[in-house]
Amino acid sequence: MTQLAFQKRMNKTKKYFVLFLMMVPGLAYLIINNYLPLFGIIIAFKDYNYSQGIFRSEWIGLENFEYLFKTTDAYIITRNTILYNGGFIILNLIVGVSIAIFLNEIKNRFMSRFYQTAILMPYLISMIIVGYLVFALLSLETGFINKTILPWLGISDISWYSEAKYWPYILTIVHIWKSAGYLCVIFLATIVGIDNEYYEAAKLDGATTWQQIRTITIPLLMPVVTIMTLLQIGRIFYSDFGLFYQVPLNAGALQSTTNVIDTYVYRSLMTLGDIGMSSAAGLYQSIVGCVLVFISNYIVRKINKDNAMF
Amino acid sequence: MHVILFLISAMCILPFILLVISSVTDERTIYLNGYSFIPEKFSFDAYQYIWQDADRIFHAYGITIMVTLIGTVCGLIITASLAYPLSRKDMPLNKFLSLFVFFTMLFNGGLVPTYLVYTQLFDLKNTMLALILPSLLTNAFYIMLMRTFFMTSIPSALIESAKIDGAGEFFTFLRIVLPLSLPILATVGLFLTIQYWNDWFNGMVYITDSKLYSLQNLLNRILLDIQYLSSSDFGTQTELAADIPQESTRMALAVIGVLPILIVYPFFQRYFVKGLTVGAVKG
């Protein structure tokens, strides 16, 4: 090896060494926060005992899972998780796309900004605050709905926080309220990006606004819509913990319609201290979730390679 | 069109207005008429009451501000310094490391093992670190976002020429790449700030010591306490009720919690919308 080549090689090592060094904190963090807990998955197959720790606790095979799936809990939380998230996906899509199309028709820039600001506002606040807002509306003794709207309609007070049957609707409304702005902005950005020539040509042919929307906007919006929907389907087993825990104020009476896998895992860990069961439920969620992500990514890839995650 | 959008906007804003008005409504009026947009009698008692108990609230504010600041700055540094090398196609092991990062988006151990790692292995329960660490790199999504930005918006010729001029990798990153990446830094920084400001989950899971309550956790505690008391028939209820804030005070606290975001939001809306769009289209 000549002196020069050696020098070159040293430089190269040194150069990438700096880059590698830069990545150390981030990689170390991911190892601790994301990879280390992966080993903890074995807890689901063990009779976990605090004093013995993860590795010395006794193996019990699939007992935790058997126990979990024998209860009615497993059915209820799976049903709730899928029905809620499935409904959210469909409604998000309809509401998000419609608002985006409406917004796009607004030519007054000031008003358009105003509407966007307003619609995106709920997206920014924490679920705790949402809990307060919902409480201000629904509280039995002082809520706006019980005190102002229902008397006006001639209906007597409803005890919202102890009747499970209302919550599928309440949670759906709250979810749409909080997240519609986010999706709407994404769709709007796509619509704005559509080449104006299409619309001009359509106008020359005498197409009405509605016809333009139906034949230009919606078809050109479809790729983004498909991708967003598939991404959400991939996450259908994960719910917004705050929505299902904070908004019903953790009320026990509502759990038949508000309990989802995430809240179940949290409650069995923090309230009941049932580590085995909650990690079994957690693993069930992770595995099904991962499979769903792969399936939807596969479909995304088929439709449009650029939009696939991997 | 305007009518529909106006109605939708109203639905988004009105709950906030109800919150603010409730916080300045006279207590007795609330008990008689409930929360209302047009109260019979206004009163600033709630804010006066909070002012008397300001210590606890300021303390929680302090915790929230500190956690938000440290979390956002550290999060940005770590994200950027991880995303930049990944954006360099010439780097060895690039493919493997990218996979290593993105895998964390797909599969995780779940709450239980994560909880055990932080509480048993690192003993972070009831420390400020427990509020910061678990959300530092919450999703590889931000890394992807930045990596895409570095790849598409920073011309590689620029990096080449810096190299020819004899600049080291770190110098190039610090003096050339970062200043050109302000839009993405602002976007991710904003997301992190909102995320840390609104975070209550870490506090709920890892914090039991009320000295470390963040604003959101304090608000959460007050809301759940009241719900618990009003739904139970304890004989001590009246006794306890004297200790907890009353209706208008509760709403005033919520106002205090949400106000900073609502004030700052219009100024950052531009970045925010841009960030959402970039994230969605490239994500």
Interface residues (C-beta under 8 A of the other chain):
Chain A: K15 Y16 V18 L19 F20 M22 M23 P25 G26 L27 Y29 L30 I32 N33 N34 Y35 L36 P37 L38 F39 G40 I41 I43 G53 I54 I99 F102 L103 E105 I106 M111 R113 F114 Y115 Q116 T117 A118 I119 L120 M121 P122 L124 I125 S126 M127 I128 I129 G131 Y132 L133 F135 A136 L137 S139 L140 E141 T142 G143 F144 N146 K147 T148 Y161 S162 W177 G181 Y182 V185 I186 A189 T190 V224 M228 F241 G242 Q246 L249 N250 A251 D262 V265 Y266 L269 M270 I275 S278 S279 G282 L283 Q285 S286 G289 C290 V293 F294 M309 F310
Chain B: M1 H2 I4 L5 F6 I8 S9 A10 M11 C12 I13 P15 F16 L18 L19 S22 I30 Y31 N33 G34 Y35 S36 F37 I77 I78 T79 S81 L82 Y84 P85 L86 R88 M91 P92 L97 L99 F100 V101 F102 T104 M105 L106 F107 N108 G109 G110 L111 V112 P113 T114 Y115 L116 V117 Q120 L121 F122 L133 P134 L136 L137 I143 G168 E169 F170 F173 I194 W197 N198 D199 W200 F201 V205 Q216 L219 N220 L223 L224 Q227 S230 S231 E247 R250 M251 A254 G257 V258 I261 L262 Y265 P266 Q269 F272 V273 L276 T277 A280 V281 G283
